[in-house]
Amino acid sequence: MNWKPGDRLTHRYNPELGPGIIKDVVDRSVVVQFPESGTVLRLAATSDAIQPLVWRAGDRALMLDTEESVVVAEQLEDGTVKLDDDREVDPRGLWPEDVGESLFDRLAVGKTDSLGSFALRLDSLHLAALREADGLGSFLGGRIRLFPHQLYAAERATQTNPVRWLLADEVGLGKTVEAFLILSHLLRTGRAERVLVVAPDTLTVQWLGELWRKIHQVFVLLDEKRLQDVETDFGSGFNPFEAYQRVVVSTELLVERPDLTRLAVEAGIDVLIVDEAHHLRRPPGHPGNAEYRAVEPIAALGLHTLLLSATPLEEDAHGFFRLLQLLRPEEFPEQDSFEERLTSGTPLPACTSSARRADIGGLPPRQLSRVDLLADDWAPVAAVEAAMRALPATNALQEKTKLRRIRRALCSGAALAAVLKPSDKKNRELATAASEADPRVAWLAEQAPVWRSNGDKTLVFVAHRESLDLIRNEMKRSARMRAGVFHEDLSVGQRDIEVAQFRIDEGPSMLISTECGGEGRNFEFCTRMVLFDLPWNPNLVEQRIGRLDRIGRSIPVEIVMFRPPNGLGAAIADLYESLGLFREPLGGLELELKRAQAAIEELALSDAEEDAAVAFAPVIETAREARHRINDAAYHELHREPFKAEMGEAILARIPEDLESEMESVIVAACEQFGLKLEAHRGVARYSVKFGSRARIDALPGVPDGANYLGSFSREEAVESENIDFYSSGHPLIEGLLAHLEDSERGRVGLLDASAGPDGGRGFGVLAIYKDGPQFEAVAFDLKGRERPEWAEHLTQGSLRSKPVKREQWVEAAGWPEMIAKMAELFRDRGRPVAVAAFRLT
């Protein structure tokens, strides 16, 4: 069929859609508008589900120009329609009042379906209503543990249009999950198609994997190789955002290739997601850094935009203001003073979420395991520290060099030796000796086998690659075990492999990571974290701990910290303990923690024997005052309608308890009806599904040819076992089966023989089911023409309870067609049903 815009058609299997008009023909698909049901569908042009609208004698129609109701006599060979009053009219001026063979017609002539097919149709209608989950349905499909603060943020954000939102929860509370929930909603509700995720290069592959694992969305990574592939496949100059609708791109590539920003704007991005958005900086009177300039034109399209940043308002009020300007430029004109707005306490516009641990409650505590090093053991390291602190520093360059060397000396002798010149023979020998006798390495080598035998996973953070190699080699030599590694010199793909191997039970029990593992990565599954060294920036320490201290963790966050017996290292360890860094997250104290770094550097450069406790006292007091201010919600109340712990129970109560079991029941039955190969596996609600030789269907919408799946209908099972799929809303197999089931003509006409309901009413009648969005309504009439709502409720409440009916005993009885036709008139003004049945209650 060569379809063209303006052609009229009907949906063979979904008559309730009403007649349709082709609005557009794109490649091998047609865009069809069904005005009566308010539906627009994109369908394959060759689909057998759609058929041209044919006028037959007796069809009722409406004259579009006069709204006159007419009756068709016949359709002539040239396509003209002749009416029963002998007028001949253009069919484009007619609109049908009744289309094709109705479900009542099928019931009248005995074209009924099996009891199992009708029961599956009814169960699928119940599931459709259940999936709505009181408005939360579009958020429930992902392989995600459900936390009320995340559902709250996602629901608030998606109630705005467009969605332009800053997700600024504290580290570890699930900003990325909130972004997934919002994105899933926008895609499932048809509010978006083209999506661009911008993330640091180190996180792009992680985003790709999580988008599939969490919400069943396939994205492509737009890198140099992919850009070359686009040019090869589509020709020079082809827009890559036209070739791929779902894209992840690194912030670095977007900066290096300004043309990508232009091409993204030209293609039109429906949803822009920017991870680690605090890297977008624009000082007053400045056009912004390269990252800001790369993203701003895309955000300026005015469509959906999500910015993810754990940087609280207190760290940089101006930077926070700039992020809000990207989202709501009309709310924050350039000339406005954000500082004045903060001082006045004017609430922010409804475009931010900023949950804190204090708002959620119930999270496991941090537990410090302090290892006090002995003076004799620490002596080689102390000697190197003393030598570095004795270096002259008469200008800024010398001060910078001195600070860098002191830091490296405390990190490990190997790290220091790497930056010392060969001519500095004495200090190089000191550093080498210190690395060979480092008590921290020896302690780790002794503990690691014990941890491994307990089944523990241990993450070790180091500041420098040389320290990493030192520990890895000692683990191999002394502890006879292989440790995984994560550092800057590994490719993004290699880093992901190392993390994946570390995650599995059979993989390494220890992963040693440099600072690049401290941003964006989720190591919630680890038993403990070892801080081999202490960065002088407390924010980096907090970032390291935040890799384990995350929402969903069920065991305490064990933090191993080495305290030297003396020197600058001991002073820093004591400072961090006094600040409470190992006791609780310090969200909102970033500015105060930066002052701590300045105080450490000042102490390191001091020649005087200054008491560290005295030097750090002002820093500790300032941080304590800031903590009190934050606990009093000085800035948090600026976020409108923040989540509160008491909201959690009511939010979770909206999630149907039987959603997973109902999904399993319907999908398993659908697989059996369509002849798919379904096999149960060990585990909770685990099945493998694939097309087999006995499949009664050739394909499912959205399911690739040859696809097979292994998954579970249990959310908890799927979250715990990431090597299987989660069979839920949004999964291609689930959506494909449900779409095929909805479009199929099977299970629409039934014969039911059921026991009487609680009211004891007995009799014969006809049932019709009407769909209204995700909900459905059942209507029943008895033979006397009386509406019987109690019968309709009894027949459709829960799973169908009916005895098999011998079709010929009913449909071949005298007067059957006339009786059904007469009863069908009772339903005429109620629209087109999705299913009908004749029934008997006994």
C-alpha positions in Angstrom: 0.0 0.0 0.0 1.4 3.4 -1.0 0.2 5.5 1.8 0.1 9.3 1.4 -0.8 12.2 3.8 -4.6 12.6 4.1 -5.4 8.9 3.5 -8.0 7.5 5.9 -7.5 4.1 7.6 -8.5 1.9 10.5 -6.5 -0.1 13.0 -7.4 -3.7 12.4 -6.8 -4.8 16.0 -7.5 -1.6 18.0 -10.9 -0.5 16.7 -11.3 1.6 19.9 -8.8 4.1 18.4 -11.4 5.0 15.8 -10.7 6.0 12.2 -7.3 7.5 11.5 -5.8 10.1 9.2 -2.2 9.8 7.9 -0.4 13.1 8.8 3.1 12.2 7.5 5.0 9.5 5.7 8.6 9.1 6.9 10.9 6.5 5.3 9.0 3.2 5.9 6.7 4.4 8.6 3.5 6.5 8.7 2.4 9.0 11.4 -1.3 8.5 12.0 -3.7 10.7 14.0 -6.7 9.1 15.5 -8.9 12.1 16.4 -11.6 10.2 18.4 -9.1 8.7 20.9 -6.7 11.6 20.8 -3.9 9.3 19.8 -1.0 9.8 17.4 1.0 6.7 16.5 4.0 6.0 14.3 3.5 2.7 12.6 5.3 0.6 10.0 3.9 1.4 6.5 3.8 -2.4 5.8 2.1 -3.3 9.1 -1.0 -5.6 8.7 -2.5 -3.8 11.6 -3.6 -0.8 9.4 -6.0 -1.0 6.5 -7.6 1.5 4.2 -11.0 2.9 5.3 -13.6 1.3 3.0 -17.2 2.5 2.9 -19.9 -0.1 2.8 -23.6 0.0 2.3 -25.3 0.9 5.5 -22.3 2.7 7.1 -23.3 5.8 9.0 -21.2 8.9 8.3 -21.0 12.6 9.2 -20.7 15.3 6.5 -17.8 17.4 7.7 -18.9 20.7 6.2 -22.5 20.5 7.3 -22.3 18.1 10.2 -25.2 16.2 8.6 -25.6 12.6 9.5 -25.9 10.4 6.4 -26.0 6.7 5.4 -23.7 5.2 2.7 -25.3 3.3 -0.2 -22.1 2.2 -1.9 -18.6 3.3 -2.8 -18.1 3.6 -6.5 -15.1 2.4 -8.5 -13.6 5.9 -8.7 -13.7 6.1 -4.9 -16.7 8.4 -4.8 -19.3 7.6 -2.1 -22.9 7.3 -3.1 -25.4 8.1 -0.3 -28.8 6.5 0.3 -30.4 9.7 -1.0 -28.5 9.2 -4.3 -26.1 12.1 -3.7 -22.5 11.4 -4.7 -19.8 12.9 -2.4 -16.0 13.1 -2.0 -15.0 10.6 0.7 -12.6 13.2 2.2 -15.7 15.1 3.2 -17.1 12.3 5.2 -16.2 11.1 8.7 -17.4 7.6 9.8 -19.6 7.1 12.7 -19.1 3.4 12.8 -16.0 1.6 11.4 -15.7 -2.0 10.2 -16.7 -5.0 12.1 -17.3 -4.2 15.7 -16.6 -6.4 18.6 -20.4 -6.8 19.1 -20.6 -8.0 15.4 -18.0 -10.6 16.2 -19.9 -11.7 19.3 -23.2 -11.9 17.3 -21.7 -14.2 14.7 -19.8 -16.3 17.2 -16.2 -15.2 16.4 -15.2 -15.5 20.0 -11.7 -16.0 21.6 -10.6 -18.6 24.1 -11.2 -18.1 27.8 -7.5 -17.9 28.4 -7.0 -15.1 25.8 -9.9 -13.1 27.2 -8.6 -13.6 30.8 -5.1 -12.4 29.6 -6.7 -9.3 28.0 -8.4 -8.5 31.3 -5.3 -9.1 33.3 -3.3 -6.8 31.0 -5.9 -4.0 31.6 -5.5 -4.5 35.3 -1.7 -4.3 34.9 -2.0 -1.1 32.8 -3.9 0.6 35.6 -1.5 -0.9 38.3 1.5 0.4 36.4 0.2 4.0 36.8 0.8 3.6 40.6 -1.0 6.8 41.5 1.2 8.9 39.3 4.5 7.2 40.1 4.3 4.6 37.4 6.7 6.3 35.0 9.4 6.2 37.7 9.1 2.6 38.8 10.6 0.8 35.8 14.3 1.1 36.4 16.7 -1.3 38.1 16.8 1.1 41.1 16.1 0.7 44.8 13.3 3.1 45.5 14.0 5.9 48.0 11.3 8.4 48.7 13.5 11.5 48.5 14.4 10.5 44.9 10.9 9.9 43.9 9.9 13.2 45.5 12.5 15.1 43.6 11.7 13.4 40.3 7.9 13.9 40.6 8.3 17.6 41.5 10.7 18.2 38.6 8.5 16.5 36.0 5.4 18.5 37.1 7.1 21.5 35.5 7.3 22.0 31.7 9.9 22.3 30.5 11.8 20.4 33.2 14.8 22.7 34.0 16.2 21.5 37.3 19.3 21.6 39.4 19.9 18.3 41.3 22.1 19.4 44.2 21.7 16.6 46.8 24.7 15.9 49.1 27.3 13.4 47.8 26.0 9.9 47.8 22.3 10.5 48.0 21.6 9.6 44.3 21.5 12.6 42.1 22.2 10.4 39.1 19.3 8.1 40.0 17.1 11.2 40.2 18.2 12.2 36.7 17.4 8.6 35.5 13.9 8.8 37.0 13.2 12.1 35.4 14.6 11.0 32.0 12.6 7.8 32.0 9.5 9.8 32.7 10.1 12.2 29.9 10.8 9.4 27.4 7.9 7.2 28.5 5.4 10.0 28.4 6.5 11.2 25.0 7.8 14.5 26.2 11.2 14.0 24.7 13.1 12.0 22.1 16.5 13.5 21.5 18.8 13.3 24.6 22.3 14.5 25.2 24.3 13.6 28.3 27.5 15.6 28.9 29.9 14.2 31.5 33.6 14.2 32.3 35.5 11.8 30.2 36.2 9.5 33.1 32.4 9.0 33.6 31.1 8.6 30.1 31.3 4.8 29.9 29.8 4.6 33.3 26.9 6.7 32.1 26.4 4.4 29.1 26.3 1.3 31.3 24.0 2.8 33.9 21.5 4.2 31.4 21.0 0.6 30.2 21.2 -1.1 33.5 19.0 1.3 35.4 16.4 2.4 32.8 16.8 0.1 29.8 17.9 2.9 27.5 20.5 2.4 24.8 22.8 5.4 24.2 25.9 5.8 22.0 29.2 7.3 23.1 30.1 10.2 20.7 33.9 10.1 20.6 36.3 10.7 17.8 35.9 7.2 16.4 32.1 7.5 16.4 32.4 10.8 14.6 34.5 9.2 12.0 32.0 6.4 11.6 29.2 9.0 11.1 31.2 10.6 8.3 31.9 7.2 6.7 28.3 6.0 6.9 26.4 9.2 6.2 28.9 11.5 4.3 31.1 14.4 5.2 29.4 17.1 7.3 26.4 14.9 8.4 25.1 16.0 11.8 26.0 13.2 14.3 23.0 14.2 16.5 20.7 13.5 13.5 22.4 10.0 13.2 21.9 9.2 16.9 19.1 10.4 19.1 20.5 9.2 22.4 24.1 10.4 22.9 26.7 10.6 25.7 29.6 13.0 25.0 32.5 13.9 27.2 32.8 17.5 28.4 36.4 17.5 27.1 35.4 16.6 23.6 32.6 19.2 23.6 35.2 21.8 24.5 37.7 20.6 22.0 35.2 20.5 19.2 33.1 23.7 19.3 31.3 22.5 16.1 29.6 19.8 18.2 27.8 22.5 20.2 26.6 24.1 17.0 25.5 20.8 15.6 23.6 19.9 18.8 21.7 23.2 18.6 20.9 22.6 15.0 19.6 19.1 15.6 17.5 20.3 18.6 18.1 18.6 21.9 15.0 17.7 23.8 16.8 16.8 27.1 20.3 18.0 28.1 21.9 16.4 31.2 25.1 17.8 32.5 27.0 15.8 35.2 29.5 17.5 37.6 27.9 20.8 36.5 30.0 22.8 39.1 32.8 22.7 36.5 30.7 25.2 34.4 32.1 28.5 35.7 31.4 32.1 34.7 33.0 34.9 36.7 31.2 38.2 36.8 31.6 40.1 33.5 33.1 37.1 31.8 31.7 34.9 29.0 32.5 31.8 31.0 35.1 29.1 31.0 35.3 26.7 28.0 33.0 24.2 29.6 30.4 26.9 30.3 30.6 28.2 26.7 30.3 24.6 25.3 27.0 23.9 27.2 25.3 27.3 27.4 24.0 27.4 23.8 22.4 24.0 24.1 20.8 24.9 27.5 19.5 28.1 25.8 17.3 26.1 23.5 14.9 26.3 26.4 13.9 22.6 26.5 14.5 20.1 29.3 17.8 20.6 31.1 19.1 18.8 34.2 22.3 20.0 36.0 23.9 17.6 38.5 26.1 19.1 41.2 26.9 18.2 44.8 28.4 21.6 45.4 26.2 23.4 47.9 25.4 27.0 47.8 27.8 28.0 50.5 30.9 27.1 48.6 30.4 29.5 45.8 27.3 31.6 45.8 28.2 33.2 42.4 28.8 29.9 40.8 25.6 28.5 42.1 23.9 31.6 40.7 25.3 31.0 37.3 23.9 27.4 37.3 20.5 28.8 38.1 20.9 31.4 35.3 21.4 28.5 32.8 18.1 27.1 33.9 16.0 30.1 34.5 17.5 33.2 32.9 14.3 35.1 33.2 14.3 34.6 37.0 17.9 35.8 37.4 18.7 38.8 35.3 22.4 39.5 34.9 22.2 42.7 36.9 20.6 41.1 39.9 22.6 40.5 43.1 22.3 36.9 44.1 24.0 37.7 47.4 21.3 40.2 48.3 18.7 37.5 47.5 20.4 35.1 49.8 20.6 37.7 52.6 16.9 38.5 52.2 16.0 34.7 52.4 13.9 34.9 49.2 13.2 31.3 48.2 14.7 30.0 45.0 12.3 29.3 42.1 10.9 25.8 41.9 13.9 24.4 40.0 16.1 22.8 42.6 16.4 19.8 44.9 18.9 19.6 47.6 18.3 16.6 50.0 20.7 16.2 52.9 21.3 13.2 55.1 19.6 14.9 57.9 16.5 15.1 55.8 16.5 11.4 55.1 17.7 9.7 58.3 18.5 6.0 58.8 21.8 6.0 57.0 24.6 3.9 58.4 27.3 5.7 60.4 30.9 6.4 59.5 33.4 4.4 61.7 37.0 5.5 61.9 39.6 2.7 62.3 42.7 4.7 63.2 46.1 3.1 62.9 48.6 4.8 65.2 52.1 4.3 63.7 55.1 3.8 65.9 57.8 6.4 66.0 60.6 3.9 65.2 58.6 2.6 62.2 57.9 6.1 61.0 61.4 7.4 61.4 62.5 7.0 57.7 59.4 8.9 56.5 59.9 11.5 59.3 63.5 12.0 58.1 62.3 12.7 54.5 59.6 15.1 55.8 62.2 17.0 57.8 64.6 17.2 54.8 61.8 18.7 52.6 60.6 21.1 55.2 64.2 22.4 55.5 64.3 23.4 51.8 64.8 27.2 51.3 61.7 29.1 50.1 62.5 32.7 49.4 60.0 33.3 46.6 56.6 32.0 45.4 58.1 29.5 43.0 60.3 27.9 45.7 57.3 27.9 48.1 55.2 26.0 45.5 58.0 23.5 44.9 58.6 23.0 48.7 54.9 22.4 49.4 54.7 19.9 46.5 57.7 17.9 47.9 56.4 17.9 51.5 53.1 16.6 50.3 54.8 13.8 48.3 57.0 13.0 51.2 54.0 12.3 53.4 52.2 10.4 50.6 55.1 8.0 50.1 58.8 8.1 49.5 58.3 6.6 46.0 56.1 9.5 45.1 58.7 12.0 46.2 61.6 10.2 44.5 59.8 10.5 41.2 60.1 14.3 41.2 63.6 14.7 42.6 66.4 15.3 40.2 69.2 12.8 39.9 71.6 15.4 41.2 69.7 15.5 44.5 71.3 12.2 45.4 71.0 12.4 49.2 67.3 13.2 49.3 66.6 10.6 46.6 68.3 8.0 48.7 66.3 9.1 51.8 63.0 8.9 49.8 63.8 5.4 48.4 64.7 4.1 51.9 61.4 5.6 53.2 59.4 3.8 50.6 61.1 0.5 51.3 60.4 0.8 55.0 57.0 2.5 54.9 55.0 1.0 57.8 51.7 1.7 56.0 52.6 -0.7 53.2 53.7 -3.4 55.6 50.5 -3.0 57.6 48.4 -3.3 54.5 50.3 -6.4 53.3 49.6 -8.0 56.7 45.9 -7.1 56.8 45.0 -7.8 53.2 44.9 -11.6 53.3 42.7 -11.5 56.5 40.2 -9.1 54.7 40.2 -11.4 51.6 39.5 -14.5 53.7 36.5 -12.6 55.2 35.1 -11.9 51.7 35.7 -8.2 52.2 36.2 -5.6 49.4 38.7 -2.9 50.3 39.3 0.3 48.4 42.7 2.0 48.9 43.1 5.7 47.9 46.5 7.2 47.2 47.4 10.6 45.8 50.1 9.5 43.4 50.7 6.7 40.8 54.0 5.9 42.4 52.3 5.1 45.7 49.9 2.9 43.8 52.7 0.9 42.2 54.5 0.6 45.5 51.4 -1.0 47.2 50.5 -3.2 44.3 54.0 -4.6 44.1 54.1 -5.3 47.8 50.7 -7.0 47.7 51.9 -9.3 45.0 55.3 -9.9 46.6 54.4 -10.2 50.3 50.7 -11.0 50.5 50.7 -13.2 47.4 47.6 -11.5 46.0 46.6 -9.4 43.0 45.2 -6.0 43.6 43.1 -4.1 41.0 44.2 -0.6 40.0 42.5 2.5 38.9 44.6 5.5 37.7 44.8 8.2 35.1 47.0 6.3 32.6 44.3 3.7 32.0 41.9 4.2 29.2 38.2 4.8 30.2 37.4 1.3 29.1 40.2 -0.2 31.1 39.1 1.6 34.2 35.6 0.2 33.8 37.0 -3.3 33.4 39.0 -2.9 36.6 35.9 -1.7 38.5 33.7 -4.5 37.1 36.3 -7.2 38.0 36.6 -5.7 41.5 32.9 -5.7 42.0 32.4 -9.4 41.4 32.9 -12.0 44.2 35.6 -13.8 42.2 37.5 -10.6 41.5 40.3 -8.9 43.4 39.5 -8.1 47.0 41.5 -4.9 46.9 41.4 -2.0 44.4 44.1 0.8 44.6 43.0 4.1 43.2 44.5 7.5 42.6 42.3 10.6 43.0 40.5 10.0 39.6 38.5 7.3 41.3 37.1 9.9 43.8 34.7 11.6 41.5 31.4 10.1 40.2 32.3 6.5 40.9 30.0 4.3 43.1 31.9 1.9 45.5 29.0 1.5 47.8 29.6 -2.3 47.8 33.0 -2.0 49.4 33.5 -3.1 53.0 36.0 -0.3 53.8 38.1 2.5 52.5 41.8 2.9 53.3 43.2 6.5 53.2 46.8 5.6 52.6 47.6 9.3 52.7 45.7 12.4 53.7 45.3 15.1 51.0 45.8 18.6 52.3 42.4 19.5 50.8 39.7 18.2 53.1 37.2 18.3 50.3 39.2 15.6 48.5 39.0 13.4 51.6 35.3 14.0 51.7 35.1 13.1 48.1 37.0 9.9 48.7 34.7 8.9 51.5 31.6 9.8 49.5 32.4 6.9 47.1 31.3 4.5 49.9 29.0 6.6 52.0 26.0 6.5 49.7 22.3 6.0 49.8 21.4 2.3 49.9 24.4 1.2 51.9 23.4 -1.1 54.7 26.7 -1.5 56.7 28.8 1.2 58.5 31.3 3.0 56.4 34.7 1.8 57.8 37.5 4.4 57.2 41.1 3.3 57.8 43.3 6.3 58.5 47.0 6.2 59.4 48.2 8.6 62.0 51.9 9.3 62.1 53.4 9.6 65.6 54.6 13.2 65.0 55.2 15.9 62.4 52.8 17.6 59.9 51.1 14.3 59.1 50.0 13.8 62.7 48.8 17.4 62.9 46.7 17.0 59.7 45.1 13.7 61.0 44.2 15.4 64.3 42.7 18.4 62.4 40.5 16.2 60.3 39.3 14.3 63.3 38.5 17.6 65.1 36.5 18.8 62.0 34.4 15.6 62.2 35.5 14.6 58.7 35.5 10.9 59.6 32.3 11.1 61.6 29.8 12.7 59.2 29.6 14.4 55.8 30.6 18.0 55.8 28.2 19.2 53.1 28.0 23.0 53.0 31.4 23.5 54.7 33.4 23.6 51.5 34.5 27.2 52.0 35.6 26.5 55.6 37.5 23.4 54.4 39.4 25.4 51.8 40.6 27.6 54.7 41.8 24.4 56.4 44.0 23.7 53.3 45.4 27.2 53.5 46.2 26.8 57.2 48.0 23.4 56.5 50.1 25.0 53.8 51.0 27.9 56.1 52.1 25.5 58.8 54.1 23.5 56.3 56.1 26.6 55.3 56.6 27.9 58.8 60.1 27.8 60.2 58.9 28.4 63.7 58.0 25.5 66.0 54.4 26.6 66.0 51.9 24.5 67.9 49.6 22.9 65.3 46.7 22.9 67.7 47.0 26.7 68.1 47.5 27.2 64.3 44.4 25.1 63.5 42.1 26.4 66.3 40.5 29.2 64.3 39.8 26.8 61.4 38.1 24.4 63.7 36.0 27.1 65.4 34.9 28.6 62.0 33.9 25.2 60.8 31.9 24.5 64.0 30.0 27.8 63.6 29.3 27.0 59.9 28.0 23.6 60.9 25.6 25.1 63.3 24.4 27.5 60.7 23.7 24.7 58.2 21.9 22.6 60.8 19.7 25.6 61.4 18.8 25.4 57.6 20.1 28.8 56.8 20.4 28.0 53.1 18.4 24.8 52.8 15.1 26.7 53.3 15.8 28.6 50.2 15.0 25.4 48.2 11.2 25.4 47.9 9.3 22.5 49.4 12.4 20.4 50.4 11.9 16.8 51.2 11.4 15.9 54.8 11.7 12.4 56.4 8.1 12.3 57.4 7.0 12.4 53.8 8.7 9.1 53.0 6.0 6.7 54.2 3.2 8.3 52.2 5.3 8.3 49.0 6.2 4.6 49.3 2.6 3.7 50.1 1.6 4.8 46.6 3.7 1.9 45.1 1.5 -1.1 44.5 2.7 -4.1 46.5 1.6 -6.5 43.9 3.0 -4.7 40.8 5.9 -7.2 40.4 3.8 -10.3 40.8 1.1 -9.0 38.4 3.8 -8.1 35.9 5.2 -11.6 36.1 1.7 -13.2 35.8 0.8 -11.2 32.7 4.1 -11.5 30.9 4.5 -15.2 31.5 1.0 -15.8 30.2 1.7 -13.6 27.2 4.9 -15.5 26.4 3.0 -18.8 26.5 0.2 -17.4 24.3 2.6 -16.1 21.7 4.6 -19.3 21.7 7.9 -17.7 23.0 10.4 -20.0 24.6 10.2 -19.3 28.3 12.4 -21.1 30.9 12.4 -20.6 34.7 15.8 -20.4 36.4 17.1 -20.6 39.9 16.5 -17.4 41.8 13.6 -15.1 42.6 11.2 -14.8 39.6 14.0 -15.5 37.1 13.2 -16.4 33.5 15.0 -16.6 30.2 12.9 -15.6 27.1 13.6 -15.9 23.4 11.9 -16.5 20.1 11.9 -20.2 19.4 10.8 -22.4 16.5 7.3 -22.5 17.9 6.8 -18.8 18.2 3.4 -17.7 16.9 4.6 -14.1 16.1 7.5 -13.0 13.9 8.6 -9.9 15.9 7.8 -7.6 18.8 8.0 -3.8 18.6 11.2 -2.5 20.0 12.8 -6.0 20.3 15.8 -6.6 18.0 15.8 -9.8 15.8 17.4 -12.7 17.5 17.3 -11.1 21.0 17.1 -13.2 24.1 16.9 -12.2 27.7 17.6 -13.4 31.2 16.0 -11.4 33.9 13.9 -11.3 37.0 10.5 -9.7 37.8 11.9 -9.0 41.3 13.4 -5.5 41.8 15.6 -6.6 44.7 16.9 -9.7 42.8 17.8 -7.5 39.7 19.5 -4.9 41.8 21.6 -7.5 43.6 22.5 -9.3 40.4 23.5 -6.8 37.8 24.3 -9.6 35.3 20.5 -10.1 34.7 17.8 -7.8 33.4 14.9 -6.3 35.4 11.7 -7.3 33.7 9.7 -4.1 34.4 8.2 -1.1 32.7 10.5 0.3 30.1 12.3 -3.0 29.4 12.1 -3.6 25.6 10.8 -7.2 26.0 8.1 -6.1 28.5 7.0 -3.1 26.4 7.1 -5.1 23.2 4.9 -7.9 24.6 2.4 -5.5 26.2 2.3 -3.4 23.0 1.7 -6.5 20.9 -0.9 -7.7 23.3 -2.7 -4.4 23.2 -2.7 -4.3 19.4 -3.6 -7.9 18.9 -7.2 -8.9 18.1 -7.0 -11.9 20.3 -8.8 -11.9 23.6 -11.3 -9.2 22.7 -14.5 -11.3 22.5 -15.4 -13.8 25.2 -18.0 -16.1 26.6 -18.1 -16.3 30.4 -19.8 -18.7 32.8 -19.2 -17.5 36.3 -20.6 -18.0 39.8 -22.9 -15.3 41.1 -21.5 -12.4 43.0 -21.9 -11.5 46.7 -25.3 -10.1 46.0 -26.5 -13.5 44.7 -27.7 -12.0 41.5 -28.1 -14.6 38.7 -28.8 -14.1 35.0 -27.5 -13.5 31.5 -26.0 -10.3 30.1 -23.4 -8.6 28.0 -20.2 -7.0 29.3 -18.2 -4.2 27.6 -14.9 -2.9 28.7 -13.8 0.7 27.8 -10.3 2.1 28.2 -9.6 5.6 29.4 -5.9 6.2 29.5 -4.3 3.7 31.9 -7.6 3.0 33.6 -10.6 1.0 32.3 -14.3 0.9 33.0 -16.6 -2.1 32.8 -20.3 -1.8 31.9 -22.8 -4.6 32.0 -26.5 -4.9 31.0 -28.9 -7.8 31.6 -31.4 -9.2 29.1 -34.1 -6.7 30.3 -31.9 -3.8 29.4 -31.0 -2.8 32.9 -27.5 -1.7 33.7 -25.9 -3.9 36.3 -22.7 -2.2 37.7 -22.5 -4.9 40.5 -22.2 -7.6 37.8 -19.6 -5.6 35.9 -17.5 -5.2 39.0 -17.9 -8.9 40.0 -16.6 -10.1 36.6 -13.7 -7.7 36.2 -12.4 -7.4 39.8 -9.2 -9.3 40.0 -8.4 -12.4 38.0 -11.2 -13.7 35.9 -13.1 -16.6 37.5 -15.1 -18.4 34.8 -15.8 -22.0 33.7 -15.1 -22.9 30.0 -18.1 -22.4 27.7 -19.0 -24.7 24.8 -19.3 -22.0 22.1 -21.7 -23.8 19.9 -24.3 -24.2 22.7 -24.5 -20.4 23.0 -23.9 -18.9 19.6 -25.8 -21.5 17.6 -28.9 -21.1 19.7 -32.0 -19.7 18.0 -32.1 -15.9 18.1 -28.5 -15.4 19.3 -27.5 -12.8 16.6 -30.6 -10.8 17.1 -30.3 -10.8 20.9 -26.7 -9.6 20.8 -27.5 -7.0 18.2 -30.4 -5.7 20.4 -28.2 -5.5 23.4 -25.4 -3.8 21.5 -27.7 -0.9 21.0 -27.6 -0.3 24.8 -23.9 0.5 24.5 -24.1 2.7 21.4 -23.5 6.0 23.2 -20.5 4.8 25.2 -17.9 4.7 22.5 -15.9 1.8 21.2 -15.0 -1.0 23.7 -11.7 -2.8 23.8 -13.3 -6.1 24.8 -16.9 -7.5 25.0 -18.3 -10.7 26.4 -21.6 -12.5 26.8 -21.9 -13.9 30.3 -24.0 -16.1 32.6 -24.0 -15.9 36.4 -25.2 -19.0 38.2 
